[in-house]
């Protein structure tokens, strides 16, 4: 919310990574984010999280939007169509692993995943602590024969700060005391673990959640 940040939220736990997929056409010759300078790139819809991910990833390579031959601000489906037609060289998609849009692109077009290099990736994490670095396993997509390092942001559970701490504590405890049941009920819950529950947390913990993690000796 531009100019009106939401400040009354506290973190409870992070769940699973939404990975920044940087997809380039094979014909573009793009093999690294640094190669995007002077290229036609889809950054994501204006004001979206994907756009911010794109601009931040480019920034650690010293690339500004004005350094691109063309920057487009369009949604994922249209971006995929433009990649297929060769109207753009690359596009950013922030989405879960195995996203249908990405699966379709790799199934119908000659495209590659572009990695972030390790050192710029660590710079990105330092500048924006809500990022994690994740690996897209080899063969996640058709023709992708090696793993790819990429930034990710975490899907997460938050609570209003004015919710009673005891309520949030009991909620958090109930989740982790019954985690196997949640994991069997929904595939996304398999990514939720006590050890990773604070990874990429972009806001301070809610006092109730902090109490739970403190009892477990896991407050960061």
Buried (B, 14 or more C-beta within 10 A) or exposed (E): EEEEEEEEBBBBBBBBBBBBBBBBBEEBEBEBBBBBBEBBBBBBBEEBEBBBBBBBBBBBBEBEBEBBEEBBBBEBEEBBEBBBEEBBBBBBBBBBBEBEBBEBBBEEBEBBBBBBBEEBBBBBBEEBEBBBBBEBEEEBBEEBEEBBBBBBBBBBBBBEBEBEBEEBBEBBBEBBEEBEEBBEEEEEBEBBBBEBBBBBBBBEBBBBBBBBBEEEEEEE
